């Protein structure tokens, strides 16, 4: 996986990006989460958004998932 600058991400960086993408997918697709689960997952996504943005990837807009 490469960032927008064409730099290859390390395996640790890829794992962080995959975590971000998995949480975003869960928040978009699942209606089964309890309110506290959804709220805490959104907080985790917000923190991981900073990581993904810092890796020069396009993490998208948090408003798209209800943050």
Phi and psi in degrees as GROMACS dihedral restraints (atoms count N, CA, C in turn):
[ dihedral_restraints ]
;  ai    aj    ak    al  type     phi  dphi    fc
    3     4     5     6     1  -115.5    20    10
    4     5     6     7     1   150.2    20    10
    6     7     8     9     1   -85.5    20    10
    7     8     9    10     1  -175.8    20    10
    9    10    11    12     1   -67.3    20    10
   10    11    12    13     1   -17.5    20    10
   12    13    14    15     1   -89.3    20    10
   13    14    15    16     1    -2.2    20    10
   15    16    17    18     1    85.6    20    10
   16    17    18    19     1    10.7    20    10
   18    19    20    21     1   -87.5    20    10
   19    20    21    22     1   131.4    20    10
   21    22    23    24     1   -71.1    20    10
   22    23    24    25     1   132.4    20    10
   24    25    26    27     1   -81.0    20    10
   25    26    27    28     1   148.4    20    10
   27    28    29    30     1   -73.7    20    10
   28    29    30    31     1   169.1    20    10
   30    31    32    33     1   -63.9    20    10
   31    32    33    34     1   -35.8    20    10
   33    34    35    36     1   -66.3    20    10
   34    35    36    37     1   -42.1    20    10
   36    37    38    39     1   -65.2    20    10
   37    38    39    40     1   -40.6    20    10
   39    40    41    42     1   -62.2    20    10
   40    41    42    43     1   -39.2    20    10
   42    43    44    45     1   -62.9    20    10
   43    44    45    46     1   -41.1    20    10
   45    46    47    48     1   -62.9    20    10
   46    47    48    49     1   -42.0    20    10
   48    49    50    51     1   -64.1    20    10
   49    50    51    52     1   -41.1    20    10
   51    52    53    54     1   -64.0    20    10
   52    53    54    55     1   -38.1    20    10
   54    55    56    57     1   -60.9    20    10
   55    56    57    58     1   -46.7    20    10
   57    58    59    60     1   -58.6    20    10
   58    59    60    61     1   -49.9    20    10
   60    61    62    63     1   -63.4    20    10
   61    62    63    64     1   -38.0    20    10
   63    64    65    66     1   -65.1    20    10
   64    65    66    67     1   -43.8    20    10
   66    67    68    69     1   -65.5    20    10
   67    68    69    70     1   -41.4    20    10
   69    70    71    72     1   -61.8    20    10
   70    71    72    73     1   -45.1    20    10
   72    73    74    75     1   -60.6    20    10
   73    74    75    76     1   -44.0    20    10
   75    76    77    78     1   -61.0    20    10
   76    77    78    79     1   -45.6    20    10
   78    79    80    81     1   -66.9    20    10
   79    80    81    82     1   -32.8    20    10
   81    82    83    84     1   -74.7    20    10
   82    83    84    85     1   -37.0    20    10
   84    85    86    87     1   -97.8    20    10
   85    86    87    88     1   -25.5    20    10
   87    88    89    90     1   -97.1    20    10
   88    89    90    91     1   132.9    20    10
   90    91    92    93     1  -111.2    20    10
   91    92    93    94     1     8.2    20    10
   93    94    95    96     1   -92.2    20    10
   94    95    96    97     1    -5.5    20    10
   96    97    98    99     1   -74.9    20    10
   97    98    99   100     1   139.0    20    10
   99   100   101   102     1   -69.2    20    10
  100   101   102   103     1   156.2    20    10
  102   103   104   105     1   -53.3    20    10
  103   104   105   106     1   -42.0    20    10
  105   106   107   108     1   -68.5    20    10
  106   107   108   109     1   -33.0    20    10
  108   109   110   111     1   -67.5    20    10
  109   110   111   112     1   -44.9    20    10
  111   112   113   114     1   -63.4    20    10
  112   113   114   115     1   -44.6    20    10
  114   115   116   117     1   -61.8    20    10
  115   116   117   118     1   -45.1    20    10
  117   118   119   120     1   -71.0    20    10
  118   119   120   121     1   -33.6    20    10
  120   121   122   123     1   -66.0    20    10
  121   122   123   124     1   -37.9    20    10
  123   124   125   126     1   -64.1    20    10
  124   125   126   127     1   -37.9    20    10
  126   127   128   129     1   -64.4    20    10
  127   128   129   130     1   -41.1    20    10
  129   130   131   132     1   -65.2    20    10
  130   131   132   133     1   -40.6    20    10
  132   133   134   135     1   -63.3    20    10
  133   134   135   136     1   -40.9    20    10
  135   136   137   138     1   -61.8    20    10
  136   137   138   139     1   -40.8    20    10
  138   139   140   141     1   -67.1    20    10
  139   140   141   142     1   -43.6    20    10
  141   142   143   144     1   -70.0    20    10
  142   143   144   145     1   -27.8    20    10
  144   145   146   147     1   -57.6    20    10
  145   146   147   148     1   -41.2    20    10
  147   148   149   150     1   -61.2    20    10
  148   149   150   151     1   -40.4    20    10
  150   151   152   153     1   -65.1    20    10
  151   152   153   154     1   -50.2    20    10
  153   154   155   156     1   -62.8    20    10
  154   155   156   157     1   -40.8    20    10
  156   157   158   159     1   -64.0    20    10
  157   158   159   160     1   -40.8    20    10
  159   160   161   162     1   -66.3    20    10
  160   161   162   163     1   -22.4    20    10
  162   163   164   165     1   -85.0    20    10
  163   164   165   166     1     8.5    20    10
  165   166   167   168     1    62.6    20    10
  166   167   168   169     1    39.0    20    10
  168   169   170   171     1  -107.7    20    10
  169   170   171   172     1   167.3    20    10
  171   172   173   174     1  -101.1    20    10
  172   173   174   175     1    95.4    20    10
  174   175   176   177     1   -76.2    20    10
  175   176   177   178     1    -5.1    20    10
  177   178   179   180     1    83.6    20    10
  178   179   180   181     1  -171.6    20    10
  180   181   182   183     1  -103.9    20    10
  181   182   183   184     1   130.4    20    10
  183   184   185   186     1   -65.0    20    10
  184   185   186   187     1   -23.8    20    10
  186   187   188   189     1   -65.2    20    10
  187   188   189   190     1   -23.7    20    10
  189   190   191   192     1   -66.7    20    10
  190   191   192   193     1   -19.6    20    10
  192   193   194   195     1  -111.9    20    10
  193   194   195   196     1    10.9    20    10
  195   196   197   198     1    89.6    20    10
  196   197   198   199     1    18.9    20    10
